[in-house]
């Protein structure tokens, strides 16, 4: 088996169907398997997979294990030389799967690979980034990354890059992460302390620490629709993202830096809540009211974003 494609699903029946259809319509020119790990969905996702994609190996978890743990279940059940972590809200285009495998076969220094990712409207999605250091987060929260023409300010999300050349990067998006099986065997699986968000950043950092490289290469494209499983989370999504970011610093930068990151993100969300509350008081509209309630919800529950134990409890 050359390739194992692992897709985690949680209540994304329609998106999952489109994703699987695109995989089989653009199948790689090598033996491959598709493993869908369902995190106790409440929709008809599993029925759809059994009915429309009988060749898929379906694993049905009895509870929502989170993204990292569910991927580890899929990796444990896989047999491919390469493992592709693919989001259920993606569409695979053309020969990207075959081209990705060819690139890895011909690039021994690459332990993991990400391809070119597009938004639904066809625009470029910034799917590579640096580690979310305190400096990078400060630049982003202050809005300095929106200043065009200043490469230093656009460093975190690499907005300055048009993704036209292959290169080593710090982190690639988990929506399409192709890795060698031996890379997982060398550095371990995804850290299950990360329930949702942050697990690919942690894994890529660990991979680079083992003297392997994380690569981006424009060898094909996928479309990442975004927000598939997280649309129903509302303000909890921001809390989970904050928790993952703070957890990254607790693990790799220490308690002191993690505290400063936590306070930085708290200050940002507080400023957003004040801004939207003021805007709504001046000119009440559905959008301003919705944004105000969102950030107020984040601030009211922000203390929960400090990681206390494995996974999350928000």
DOSE-164569 format. One record per residue (C-alpha): x, y, z; residue in three letters; residue number from 1. Coordinates in Angstrom, 2 decimals, padded with zeros to 5 digits. Layout:
% residues N
<midren east="X" north="Y" up="Z" rest="ALA" nr="NUM"/>
...
***
This chain:
% residues 314
<midren east="000.00" north="000.00" up="000.00" rest="UNK" nr="1"/>
<midren east="001.49" north="003.31" up="-001.10" rest="UNK" nr="2"/>
<midren east="-000.91" north="005.81" up="000.46" rest="UNK" nr="3"/>
<midren east="-003.37" north="005.89" up="003.35" rest="UNK" nr="4"/>
<midren east="-005.79" north="008.83" up="003.30" rest="UNK" nr="5"/>
<midren east="-007.27" north="009.55" up="006.72" rest="UNK" nr="6"/>
<midren east="-010.33" north="011.77" up="007.02" rest="UNK" nr="7"/>
<midren east="-011.86" north="012.75" up="010.36" rest="UNK" nr="8"/>
<midren east="-015.58" north="013.44" up="010.37" rest="UNK" nr="9"/>
<midren east="-017.89" north="015.09" up="012.86" rest="UNK" nr="10"/>
<midren east="-021.34" north="015.99" up="011.55" rest="UNK" nr="11"/>
<midren east="-020.17" north="017.00" up="008.06" rest="UNK" nr="12"/>
<midren east="-022.14" north="014.55" up="005.93" rest="UNK" nr="13"/>
<midren east="-022.48" north="016.67" up="002.77" rest="UNK" nr="14"/>
<midren east="-018.92" north="017.98" up="002.91" rest="UNK" nr="15"/>
<midren east="-017.56" north="014.49" up="003.53" rest="UNK" nr="16"/>
<midren east="-019.46" north="013.12" up="000.54" rest="UNK" nr="17"/>
<midren east="-018.01" north="015.82" up="-001.72" rest="UNK" nr="18"/>
<midren east="-014.54" north="015.21" up="-000.33" rest="UNK" nr="19"/>
<midren east="-014.67" north="011.44" up="-000.87" rest="UNK" nr="20"/>
<midren east="-016.09" north="011.91" up="-004.36" rest="UNK" nr="21"/>
<midren east="-013.18" north="014.20" up="-005.27" rest="UNK" nr="22"/>
<midren east="-010.64" north="011.71" up="-003.87" rest="UNK" nr="23"/>
<midren east="-011.95" north="008.82" up="-005.98" rest="UNK" nr="24"/>
<midren east="-012.40" north="010.98" up="-009.08" rest="UNK" nr="25"/>
<midren east="-008.77" north="012.13" up="-008.74" rest="UNK" nr="26"/>
<midren east="-007.30" north="008.94" up="-007.31" rest="UNK" nr="27"/>
<midren east="-003.50" north="008.56" up="-007.22" rest="UNK" nr="28"/>
<midren east="-001.76" north="006.27" up="-009.69" rest="UNK" nr="29"/>
<midren east="-000.65" north="004.05" up="-006.82" rest="UNK" nr="30"/>
<midren east="-002.38" north="001.60" up="-004.48" rest="UNK" nr="31"/>
<midren east="-004.23" north="003.56" up="-001.82" rest="UNK" nr="32"/>
<midren east="-006.80" north="003.22" up="000.93" rest="UNK" nr="33"/>
<midren east="-009.25" north="005.68" up="002.45" rest="UNK" nr="34"/>
<midren east="-009.98" north="005.57" up="006.17" rest="UNK" nr="35"/>
<midren east="-012.80" north="007.67" up="007.60" rest="UNK" nr="36"/>
<midren east="-012.81" north="008.05" up="011.37" rest="UNK" nr="37"/>
<midren east="-016.16" north="009.30" up="012.60" rest="UNK" nr="38"/>
<midren east="-016.22" north="011.11" up="015.95" rest="UNK" nr="39"/>
<midren east="-019.71" north="010.05" up="017.07" rest="UNK" nr="40"/>
<midren east="-021.57" north="012.18" up="014.53" rest="UNK" nr="41"/>
<midren east="-025.24" north="012.82" up="015.11" rest="UNK" nr="42"/>
<midren east="-026.09" north="013.22" up="011.41" rest="UNK" nr="43"/>
<midren east="-026.22" north="010.48" up="008.77" rest="UNK" nr="44"/>
<midren east="-022.52" north="010.64" up="007.88" rest="UNK" nr="45"/>
<midren east="-021.78" north="007.00" up="008.63" rest="UNK" nr="46"/>
<midren east="-024.87" north="005.78" up="006.77" rest="UNK" nr="47"/>
<midren east="-023.81" north="007.82" up="003.75" rest="UNK" nr="48"/>
<midren east="-020.29" north="006.35" up="003.77" rest="UNK" nr="49"/>
<midren east="-021.57" north="002.78" up="004.03" rest="UNK" nr="50"/>
<midren east="-024.09" north="003.36" up="001.26" rest="UNK" nr="51"/>
<midren east="-022.09" north="005.44" up="-001.25" rest="UNK" nr="52"/>
<midren east="-018.47" north="004.47" up="-000.54" rest="UNK" nr="53"/>
<midren east="-018.38" north="000.79" up="000.42" rest="UNK" nr="54"/>
<midren east="-014.61" north="000.56" up="-000.21" rest="UNK" nr="55"/>
<midren east="-013.89" north="003.10" up="002.53" rest="UNK" nr="56"/>
<midren east="-012.67" north="001.65" up="005.81" rest="UNK" nr="57"/>
<midren east="-015.02" north="003.30" up="008.32" rest="UNK" nr="58"/>
<midren east="-014.15" north="003.56" up="012.00" rest="UNK" nr="59"/>
<midren east="-016.99" north="004.69" up="014.27" rest="UNK" nr="60"/>
<midren east="-015.84" north="006.14" up="017.57" rest="UNK" nr="61"/>
<midren east="-018.35" north="005.94" up="020.40" rest="UNK" nr="62"/>
<midren east="-017.54" north="009.50" up="021.48" rest="UNK" nr="63"/>
<midren east="-015.88" north="012.59" up="020.05" rest="UNK" nr="64"/>
<midren east="-012.19" north="011.95" up="020.65" rest="UNK" nr="65"/>
<midren east="-011.06" north="015.20" up="019.08" rest="UNK" nr="66"/>
<midren east="-009.02" north="015.72" up="015.93" rest="UNK" nr="67"/>
<midren east="-005.61" north="014.54" up="017.11" rest="UNK" nr="68"/>
<midren east="-006.80" north="011.37" up="018.86" rest="UNK" nr="69"/>
<midren east="-009.10" north="010.41" up="015.98" rest="UNK" nr="70"/>
<midren east="-006.27" north="010.82" up="013.48" rest="UNK" nr="71"/>
<midren east="-004.11" north="008.59" up="015.66" rest="UNK" nr="72"/>
<midren east="-006.82" north="005.94" up="015.52" rest="UNK" nr="73"/>
<midren east="-006.78" north="006.18" up="011.74" rest="UNK" nr="74"/>
<midren east="-003.00" north="006.07" up="011.55" rest="UNK" nr="75"/>
<midren east="-002.99" north="002.97" up="013.74" rest="UNK" nr="76"/>
<midren east="-005.38" north="001.25" up="011.34" rest="UNK" nr="77"/>
<midren east="-003.50" north="002.30" up="008.19" rest="UNK" nr="78"/>
<midren east="-000.94" north="000.40" up="006.16" rest="UNK" nr="79"/>
<midren east="000.39" north="002.91" up="003.60" rest="UNK" nr="80"/>
<midren east="004.01" north="003.97" up="003.22" rest="UNK" nr="81"/>
<midren east="002.66" north="007.52" up="003.20" rest="UNK" nr="82"/>
<midren east="-000.13" north="008.93" up="005.34" rest="UNK" nr="83"/>
<midren east="-002.27" north="011.86" up="004.25" rest="UNK" nr="84"/>
<midren east="-004.30" north="013.73" up="006.84" rest="UNK" nr="85"/>
<midren east="-007.14" north="015.28" up="004.84" rest="UNK" nr="86"/>
<midren east="-009.96" north="017.43" up="006.18" rest="UNK" nr="87"/>
<midren east="-013.53" north="016.48" up="005.39" rest="UNK" nr="88"/>
<midren east="-014.19" north="020.03" up="004.15" rest="UNK" nr="89"/>
<midren east="-011.69" north="019.80" up="001.28" rest="UNK" nr="90"/>
<midren east="-011.98" north="019.08" up="-002.42" rest="UNK" nr="91"/>
<midren east="-009.08" north="017.33" up="-004.16" rest="UNK" nr="92"/>
<midren east="-008.23" north="018.55" up="-007.66" rest="UNK" nr="93"/>
<midren east="-006.46" north="016.93" up="-010.60" rest="UNK" nr="94"/>
<midren east="-003.33" north="014.89" up="-010.04" rest="UNK" nr="95"/>
<midren east="-002.34" north="016.47" up="-006.71" rest="UNK" nr="96"/>
<midren east="-002.27" north="013.10" up="-004.90" rest="UNK" nr="97"/>
<midren east="000.01" north="011.46" up="-007.44" rest="UNK" nr="98"/>
<midren east="002.21" north="014.55" up="-007.70" rest="UNK" nr="99"/>
<midren east="002.53" north="014.74" up="-003.91" rest="UNK" nr="100"/>
<midren east="003.72" north="011.15" up="-003.70" rest="UNK" nr="101"/>
<midren east="006.18" north="011.70" up="-006.54" rest="UNK" nr="102"/>
<midren east="007.57" north="014.77" up="-004.79" rest="UNK" nr="103"/>
<midren east="008.12" north="012.89" up="-001.55" rest="UNK" nr="104"/>
<midren east="009.73" north="009.96" up="-003.38" rest="UNK" nr="105"/>
<midren east="012.18" north="012.38" up="-004.99" rest="UNK" nr="106"/>
<midren east="012.84" north="014.62" up="-001.96" rest="UNK" nr="107"/>
<midren east="014.47" north="012.64" up="000.81" rest="UNK" nr="108"/>
<midren east="014.86" north="015.66" up="003.11" rest="UNK" nr="109"/>
<midren east="011.08" north="016.18" up="003.35" rest="UNK" nr="110"/>
<midren east="009.36" north="014.41" up="006.20" rest="UNK" nr="111"/>
<midren east="006.04" north="016.08" up="005.49" rest="UNK" nr="112"/>
<midren east="004.46" north="017.99" up="002.62" rest="UNK" nr="113"/>
<midren east="001.66" north="020.48" up="002.04" rest="UNK" nr="114"/>
<midren east="000.25" north="021.48" up="-001.33" rest="UNK" nr="115"/>
<midren east="-001.32" north="024.68" up="-002.64" rest="UNK" nr="116"/>
<midren east="-004.63" north="025.37" up="-000.89" rest="UNK" nr="117"/>
<midren east="-007.41" north="027.51" up="-002.34" rest="UNK" nr="118"/>
<midren east="-010.43" north="029.17" up="-000.77" rest="UNK" nr="119"/>
<midren east="-013.90" north="028.45" up="-002.10" rest="UNK" nr="120"/>
<midren east="-013.70" north="031.49" up="-004.39" rest="UNK" nr="121"/>
<midren east="-010.43" north="030.29" up="-005.88" rest="UNK" nr="122"/>
<midren east="-008.20" north="032.74" up="-004.02" rest="UNK" nr="123"/>
<midren east="-005.03" north="031.57" up="-002.30" rest="UNK" nr="124"/>
<midren east="-005.34" north="030.30" up="001.26" rest="UNK" nr="125"/>
<midren east="-002.37" north="030.90" up="003.53" rest="UNK" nr="126"/>
<midren east="-001.78" north="027.28" up="004.45" rest="UNK" nr="127"/>
<midren east="001.83" north="027.63" up="005.63" rest="UNK" nr="128"/>
<midren east="003.00" north="029.61" up="008.60" rest="UNK" nr="129"/>
<midren east="005.65" north="030.14" up="011.20" rest="UNK" nr="130"/>
<midren east="005.29" north="028.98" up="014.79" rest="UNK" nr="131"/>
<midren east="002.82" north="031.26" up="016.66" rest="UNK" nr="132"/>
<midren east="005.52" north="032.86" up="018.81" rest="UNK" nr="133"/>
<midren east="004.74" north="035.76" up="021.13" rest="UNK" nr="134"/>
<midren east="006.26" north="038.13" up="018.56" rest="UNK" nr="135"/>
<midren east="004.19" north="036.71" up="015.69" rest="UNK" nr="136"/>
<midren east="001.00" north="036.78" up="017.74" rest="UNK" nr="137"/>
<midren east="001.71" north="040.37" up="018.82" rest="UNK" nr="138"/>
<midren east="002.12" north="041.46" up="015.21" rest="UNK" nr="139"/>
<midren east="-001.16" north="039.79" up="014.30" rest="UNK" nr="140"/>
<midren east="-003.22" north="041.04" up="017.25" rest="UNK" nr="141"/>
<midren east="-002.03" north="044.61" up="016.64" rest="UNK" nr="142"/>
<midren east="-003.08" north="044.32" up="012.99" rest="UNK" nr="143"/>
<midren east="000.42" north="045.06" up="011.71" rest="UNK" nr="144"/>
<midren east="000.21" north="042.07" up="009.38" rest="UNK" nr="145"/>
<midren east="-002.28" north="044.07" up="007.28" rest="UNK" nr="146"/>
<midren east="000.41" north="046.55" up="006.28" rest="UNK" nr="147"/>
<midren east="001.22" north="045.66" up="002.70" rest="UNK" nr="148"/>
<midren east="004.80" north="045.63" up="001.50" rest="UNK" nr="149"/>
<midren east="006.41" north="044.99" up="004.89" rest="UNK" nr="150"/>
<midren east="007.60" north="041.39" up="004.81" rest="UNK" nr="151"/>
<midren east="008.54" north="041.34" up="008.49" rest="UNK" nr="152"/>
<midren east="004.96" north="042.08" up="009.53" rest="UNK" nr="153"/>
<midren east="003.60" north="039.36" up="007.25" rest="UNK" nr="154"/>
<midren east="005.95" north="036.68" up="008.53" rest="UNK" nr="155"/>
<midren east="003.51" north="034.65" up="010.66" rest="UNK" nr="156"/>
<midren east="001.05" north="033.65" up="007.93" rest="UNK" nr="157"/>
<midren east="003.61" north="034.23" up="005.16" rest="UNK" nr="158"/>
<midren east="001.19" north="036.53" up="003.31" rest="UNK" nr="159"/>
<midren east="004.10" north="037.77" up="001.21" rest="UNK" nr="160"/>
<midren east="004.50" north="034.34" up="-000.40" rest="UNK" nr="161"/>
<midren east="002.49" north="033.47" up="-003.52" rest="UNK" nr="162"/>
<midren east="003.33" north="029.79" up="-003.00" rest="UNK" nr="163"/>
<midren east="004.87" north="029.39" up="-006.44" rest="UNK" nr="164"/>
<midren east="008.06" north="027.57" up="-005.45" rest="UNK" nr="165"/>
<midren east="008.88" north="024.53" up="-003.33" rest="UNK" nr="166"/>
<midren east="010.41" north="025.46" up="000.00" rest="UNK" nr="167"/>
<midren east="011.00" north="024.33" up="003.55" rest="UNK" nr="168"/>
<midren east="008.55" north="025.96" up="005.97" rest="UNK" nr="169"/>
<midren east="007.84" north="025.76" up="009.70" rest="UNK" nr="170"/>
<midren east="004.23" north="024.59" up="009.64" rest="UNK" nr="171"/>
<midren east="001.73" north="023.34" up="007.08" rest="UNK" nr="172"/>
<midren east="-002.02" north="023.25" up="007.51" rest="UNK" nr="173"/>
<midren east="-003.54" north="020.04" up="008.81" rest="UNK" nr="174"/>
<midren east="-006.20" north="020.22" up="006.09" rest="UNK" nr="175"/>
<midren east="-003.69" north="018.49" up="003.77" rest="UNK" nr="176"/>
<midren east="-000.66" north="017.04" up="005.51" rest="UNK" nr="177"/>
<midren east="001.21" north="014.24" up="003.77" rest="UNK" nr="178"/>
<midren east="003.87" north="012.48" up="005.83" rest="UNK" nr="179"/>
<midren east="006.06" north="009.43" up="005.65" rest="UNK" nr="180"/>
<midren east="005.03" north="006.58" up="007.92" rest="UNK" nr="181"/>
<midren east="008.61" north="006.48" up="009.18" rest="UNK" nr="182"/>
<midren east="008.25" north="010.11" up="010.30" rest="UNK" nr="183"/>
<midren east="005.40" north="009.13" up="012.62" rest="UNK" nr="184"/>
<midren east="007.45" north="006.16" up="013.79" rest="UNK" nr="185"/>
<midren east="010.40" north="008.45" up="014.52" rest="UNK" nr="186"/>
<midren east="008.76" north="011.32" up="016.41" rest="UNK" nr="187"/>
<midren east="005.45" north="009.76" up="017.47" rest="UNK" nr="188"/>
<midren east="001.82" north="010.39" up="016.64" rest="UNK" nr="189"/>
<midren east="-000.16" north="013.58" up="017.10" rest="UNK" nr="190"/>
<midren east="-000.23" north="014.85" up="020.68" rest="UNK" nr="191"/>
<midren east="-003.68" north="014.01" up="022.02" rest="UNK" nr="192"/>
<midren east="-003.47" north="016.81" up="024.57" rest="UNK" nr="193"/>
<midren east="-004.54" north="018.95" up="021.61" rest="UNK" nr="194"/>
<midren east="-008.24" north="018.27" up="021.15" rest="UNK" nr="195"/>
<midren east="-008.92" north="020.58" up="018.19" rest="UNK" nr="196"/>
<midren east="-006.40" north="023.05" up="016.66" rest="UNK" nr="197"/>
<midren east="-002.66" north="023.17" up="017.29" rest="UNK" nr="198"/>
<midren east="-001.88" north="019.49" up="016.77" rest="UNK" nr="199"/>
<midren east="-000.31" north="019.94" up="013.33" rest="UNK" nr="200"/>
<midren east="001.78" north="022.90" up="014.54" rest="UNK" nr="201"/>
<midren east="003.12" north="020.82" up="017.41" rest="UNK" nr="202"/>
<midren east="003.79" north="017.83" up="015.16" rest="UNK" nr="203"/>
<midren east="005.60" north="019.92" up="012.54" rest="UNK" nr="204"/>
<midren east="007.77" north="021.51" up="015.23" rest="UNK" nr="205"/>
<midren east="008.68" north="018.09" up="016.58" rest="UNK" nr="206"/>
<midren east="009.44" north="016.88" up="013.07" rest="UNK" nr="207"/>
<midren east="011.81" north="019.79" up="012.42" rest="UNK" nr="208"/>
<midren east="013.48" north="019.14" up="015.77" rest="UNK" nr="209"/>
<midren east="014.32" north="015.63" up="014.53" rest="UNK" nr="210"/>
<midren east="016.31" north="017.12" up="011.61" rest="UNK" nr="211"/>
<midren east="013.58" north="016.42" up="009.08" rest="UNK" nr="212"/>
<midren east="012.07" north="019.18" up="006.98" rest="UNK" nr="213"/>
<midren east="008.50" north="020.30" up="006.46" rest="UNK" nr="214"/>
<midren east="007.95" north="021.26" up="002.83" rest="UNK" nr="215"/>
<midren east="005.46" north="023.20" up="000.79" rest="UNK" nr="216"/>
<midren east="005.36" north="022.49" up="-002.95" rest="UNK" nr="217"/>
<midren east="003.01" north="023.83" up="-005.67" rest="UNK" nr="218"/>
<midren east="002.52" north="020.36" up="-007.13" rest="UNK" nr="219"/>
<midren east="-001.26" north="020.67" up="-007.31" rest="UNK" nr="220"/>
<midren east="-004.21" north="022.15" up="-005.50" rest="UNK" nr="221"/>
<midren east="-007.06" north="021.39" up="-003.16" rest="UNK" nr="222"/>
<midren east="-009.92" north="023.62" up="-002.10" rest="UNK" nr="223"/>
<midren east="-010.39" north="024.06" up="001.64" rest="UNK" nr="224"/>
<midren east="-013.89" north="025.28" up="002.39" rest="UNK" nr="225"/>
<midren east="-013.10" north="025.84" up="006.06" rest="UNK" nr="226"/>
<midren east="-015.21" north="025.62" up="009.19" rest="UNK" nr="227"/>
<midren east="-016.68" north="022.22" up="008.43" rest="UNK" nr="228"/>
<midren east="-016.77" north="020.74" up="011.93" rest="UNK" nr="229"/>
<midren east="-016.27" north="024.03" up="013.78" rest="UNK" nr="230"/>
<midren east="-019.20" north="026.05" up="012.38" rest="UNK" nr="231"/>
<midren east="-021.48" north="024.99" up="015.22" rest="UNK" nr="232"/>
<midren east="-018.97" north="025.91" up="017.93" rest="UNK" nr="233"/>
<midren east="-019.67" north="029.68" up="017.89" rest="UNK" nr="234"/>
<midren east="-017.47" north="031.50" up="020.45" rest="UNK" nr="235"/>
<midren east="-016.17" north="028.15" up="021.69" rest="UNK" nr="236"/>
<midren east="-014.11" north="027.93" up="018.50" rest="UNK" nr="237"/>
<midren east="-012.08" north="031.00" up="019.55" rest="UNK" nr="238"/>
<midren east="-011.65" north="029.59" up="023.04" rest="UNK" nr="239"/>
<midren east="-010.43" north="026.26" up="021.68" rest="UNK" nr="240"/>
<midren east="-008.01" north="028.03" up="019.34" rest="UNK" nr="241"/>
<midren east="-006.69" north="030.10" up="022.24" rest="UNK" nr="242"/>
<midren east="-006.36" north="027.01" up="024.41" rest="UNK" nr="243"/>
<midren east="-004.38" north="025.23" up="021.69" rest="UNK" nr="244"/>
<midren east="-002.07" north="028.23" up="021.23" rest="UNK" nr="245"/>
<midren east="-001.39" north="028.52" up="024.96" rest="UNK" nr="246"/>
<midren east="-000.84" north="024.75" up="025.17" rest="UNK" nr="247"/>
<midren east="001.77" north="025.01" up="022.39" rest="UNK" nr="248"/>
<midren east="003.72" north="027.51" up="024.50" rest="UNK" nr="249"/>
<midren east="003.36" north="025.51" up="027.69" rest="UNK" nr="250"/>
<midren east="004.92" north="022.59" up="025.85" rest="UNK" nr="251"/>
<midren east="007.59" north="024.34" up="023.80" rest="UNK" nr="252"/>
<midren east="008.23" north="027.76" up="025.40" rest="UNK" nr="253"/>
<midren east="007.50" north="027.38" up="029.08" rest="UNK" nr="254"/>
<midren east="004.92" north="028.60" up="031.59" rest="UNK" nr="255"/>
<midren east="006.08" north="032.24" up="031.62" rest="UNK" nr="256"/>
<midren east="005.70" north="032.74" up="027.87" rest="UNK" nr="257"/>
<midren east="002.42" north="030.80" up="027.86" rest="UNK" nr="258"/>
<midren east="001.03" north="033.24" up="030.46" rest="UNK" nr="259"/>
<midren east="002.00" north="036.25" up="028.37" rest="UNK" nr="260"/>
<midren east="000.41" north="034.67" up="025.29" rest="UNK" nr="261"/>
<midren east="-002.77" north="034.03" up="027.28" rest="UNK" nr="262"/>
<midren east="-002.90" north="037.65" up="028.47" rest="UNK" nr="263"/>
<midren east="-002.16" north="038.94" up="024.96" rest="UNK" nr="264"/>
<midren east="-005.05" north="036.99" up="023.46" rest="UNK" nr="265"/>
<midren east="-007.34" north="038.00" up="026.34" rest="UNK" nr="266"/>
<midren east="-006.53" north="041.65" up="025.69" rest="UNK" nr="267"/>
<midren east="-007.24" north="041.25" up="021.99" rest="UNK" nr="268"/>
<midren east="-010.64" north="039.67" up="022.57" rest="UNK" nr="269"/>
<midren east="-011.53" north="042.28" up="025.19" rest="UNK" nr="270"/>
<midren east="-010.68" north="045.08" up="022.75" rest="UNK" nr="271"/>
<midren east="-012.85" north="043.42" up="020.10" rest="UNK" nr="272"/>
<midren east="-015.75" north="043.14" up="022.53" rest="UNK" nr="273"/>
<midren east="-015.48" north="046.85" up="023.43" rest="UNK" nr="274"/>
<midren east="-015.18" north="047.87" up="019.77" rest="UNK" nr="275"/>
<midren east="-018.24" north="045.93" up="018.62" rest="UNK" nr="276"/>
<midren east="-020.28" north="047.00" up="021.66" rest="UNK" nr="277"/>
<midren east="-019.48" north="050.64" up="020.85" rest="UNK" nr="278"/>
<midren east="-020.29" north="050.13" up="017.15" rest="UNK" nr="279"/>
<midren east="-023.59" north="048.49" up="018.01" rest="UNK" nr="280"/>
<midren east="-024.53" north="051.33" up="020.36" rest="UNK" nr="281"/>
<midren east="-023.89" north="053.91" up="017.62" rest="UNK" nr="282"/>
<midren east="-025.68" north="052.07" up="014.83" rest="UNK" nr="283"/>
<midren east="-027.40" north="048.83" up="015.86" rest="UNK" nr="284"/>
<midren east="-027.34" north="046.27" up="013.09" rest="UNK" nr="285"/>
<midren east="-027.59" north="042.50" up="012.94" rest="UNK" nr="286"/>
<midren east="-023.88" north="042.13" up="012.08" rest="UNK" nr="287"/>
<midren east="-022.59" north="044.43" up="014.83" rest="UNK" nr="288"/>
<midren east="-024.89" north="042.83" up="017.40" rest="UNK" nr="289"/>
<midren east="-023.76" north="039.36" up="016.38" rest="UNK" nr="290"/>
<midren east="-020.06" north="040.27" up="016.58" rest="UNK" nr="291"/>
<midren east="-020.60" north="042.00" up="019.93" rest="UNK" nr="292"/>
<midren east="-022.30" north="038.92" up="021.41" rest="UNK" nr="293"/>
<midren east="-019.58" north="036.68" up="019.98" rest="UNK" nr="294"/>
<midren east="-016.68" north="038.49" up="021.64" rest="UNK" nr="295"/>
<midren east="-018.58" north="039.05" up="024.87" rest="UNK" nr="296"/>
<midren east="-019.13" north="035.28" up="024.97" rest="UNK" nr="297"/>
<midren east="-015.41" north="034.73" up="024.44" rest="UNK" nr="298"/>
<midren east="-014.44" north="037.15" up="027.21" rest="UNK" nr="299"/>
<midren east="-016.95" north="035.75" up="029.71" rest="UNK" nr="300"/>
<midren east="-015.52" north="032.27" up="029.30" rest="UNK" nr="301"/>
<midren east="-011.90" north="033.16" up="028.62" rest="UNK" nr="302"/>
<midren east="-010.57" north="031.66" up="031.84" rest="UNK" nr="303"/>
<midren east="-011.58" north="028.26" up="030.44" rest="UNK" nr="304"/>
<midren east="-009.04" north="028.72" up="027.64" rest="UNK" nr="305"/>
<midren east="-006.16" north="028.07" up="030.04" rest="UNK" nr="306"/>
<midren east="-005.18" north="024.41" up="029.52" rest="UNK" nr="307"/>
<midren east="-005.81" north="022.41" up="032.66" rest="UNK" nr="308"/>
<midren east="-005.74" north="018.82" up="031.50" rest="UNK" nr="309"/>
<midren east="-005.68" north="016.59" up="028.44" rest="UNK" nr="310"/>
<midren east="-008.07" north="017.68" up="025.73" rest="UNK" nr="311"/>
<midren east="-010.59" north="020.44" up="026.34" rest="UNK" nr="312"/>
<midren east="-013.64" north="021.04" up="028.47" rest="UNK" nr="313"/>
<midren east="-015.36" north="024.24" up="027.35" rest="UNK" nr="314"/>
***
